Amino acid sequence: MPTSPPLSLYASCAPGLERLTAAELAALGVAPGAVEPGGVAFAGDEGAVGRANLWLRTASRVVVRAAAFRATAFHELERGARKVPWERFVAPGGAVRFRVTCRKSRLYHSDAVAERLADAVRHRLGEAPAVGVAGDDEEEGDDAQLFVVRLFRDLCTISADSSGALLHRRGYRQAVAKAPLRETLAAAMLMASEWRGDAPLLDPMCGSGTIVIEGALLARGVAPGLAAPAGGARTRRFAFTAWPGFDGARWEAEVAEAERAREGGRGVAIPVIQGSDRDVGGTAAALANAERAGVAADVEIATRPISAVEPPAGAPGWLVSNPPYGVRVGEGDRLRNLYAQLGKVVRQRCPGWTVALLMAAGGLERETGIRFHELLRTANGGIPVRLLAGRVEGGG
């Protein structure tokens, strides 16, 4: 019986995280292909689609590249669009959404492009599905199948989203503090700093607890695509599970394997994972989120200022944090004092520790007295940031 050709797949991520996403794919047994700005191409079957959605910690979406063709005029777009196998991704009577971007192309009107593509879907499916136009990646979306369409230098690339809501929405973070950190970026910070889940982890400015919760999930080997235990479902909803021809038995096997890994991880001794913050609202949110994530017993959350931080005794660990950036006018002196205090506490109490901080430009890292090197550059909340890491040489 002939085998189907592999799908052309793409795991999108925040710019700067590509090498981490590629390493994750390799760890899943999927050979990553070209590393592109904002994502990693790879090939695989439907099983790889499910596995990537279930296990990738740093990716935002997984899409199937359904078609690519040149279109310099609408008749060329219409001809190419009618050859796209829309029926592979849209069930009869299903709804579709298009997110269209046009750059450096003769076809530049995104709404007109979406209209032609909708006509092609109707022609191919033999009926008129409900059609919508998607906004940016912040939208939660609905049950409509999303197609991401990119026209660049007259090359039209059409990709079917397999993820549904963005993958950073793990389901546990319902309570948030100021300036919340995306779960995917928190996981990337831990992975880029080379914390492996076998050494103490400390976040003295934990906010709503995203870094320590992601750390506990990583240490326990919990697949991020499994639903938060408090949610009742086994996994979060993925778009590919509504595709015609979806192999439910194969997906069940993938989920069952992830559940076995989670159960096995409960018997593993993990290091001390501590989060603290001076804001009582932040620590209350962190405790609630840890409970929803099923890791409340694995993390210690306390309300205290940086001056009262006491790292766990024993072997050196990692301090990983997302401190304030100081993007508002007039915050300079206060933030310099904050970073100086953090550096003093760390140098006195954390000899031999690795410190990794997500920071905006401005040179505030010099206030800590720690020698840093850059691990990656990305953006958080639209602000360009760098992940800097350094090792604390000794006390004093």
Secondary structure as GFF3:
##gff-version 3
##sequence-region A 1 396
A	DSSP	beta_strand	7	13	.	.	.	ID=ss1
A	DSSP	alpha_helix	18	27	.	.	.	ID=ss2
A	DSSP	beta_strand	32	36	.	.	.	ID=ss3
A	DSSP	beta_strand	39	44	.	.	.	ID=ss4
A	DSSP	alpha_helix	46	55	.	.	.	ID=ss5
A	DSSP	beta_strand	59	70	.	.	.	ID=ss6
A	DSSP	alpha_helix	74	81	.	.	.	ID=ss7
A	DSSP	three_ten_helix	86	88	.	.	.	ID=ss8
A	DSSP	beta_strand	96	103	.	.	.	ID=ss9
A	DSSP	alpha_helix	110	125	.	.	.	ID=ss10
A	DSSP	beta_strand	131	133	.	.	.	ID=ss11
A	DSSP	beta_strand	145	152	.	.	.	ID=ss12
A	DSSP	beta_strand	155	161	.	.	.	ID=ss13
A	DSSP	alpha_helix	183	192	.	.	.	ID=ss14
A	DSSP	beta_strand	201	203	.	.	.	ID=ss15
A	DSSP	alpha_helix	210	220	.	.	.	ID=ss16
A	DSSP	three_ten_helix	229	231	.	.	.	ID=ss17
A	DSSP	three_ten_helix	239	242	.	.	.	ID=ss18
A	DSSP	alpha_helix	248	265	.	.	.	ID=ss19
A	DSSP	beta_strand	273	277	.	.	.	ID=ss20
A	DSSP	alpha_helix	280	293	.	.	.	ID=ss21
A	DSSP	three_ten_helix	296	298	.	.	.	ID=ss22
A	DSSP	beta_strand	300	303	.	.	.	ID=ss23
A	DSSP	three_ten_helix	306	308	.	.	.	ID=ss24
A	DSSP	beta_strand	318	321	.	.	.	ID=ss25
A	DSSP	alpha_helix	332	349	.	.	.	ID=ss26
A	DSSP	beta_strand	354	360	.	.	.	ID=ss27
A	DSSP	three_ten_helix	364	368	.	.	.	ID=ss28
A	DSSP	beta_strand	373	380	.	.	.	ID=ss29
A	DSSP	beta_strand	383	391	.	.	.	ID=ss30
###
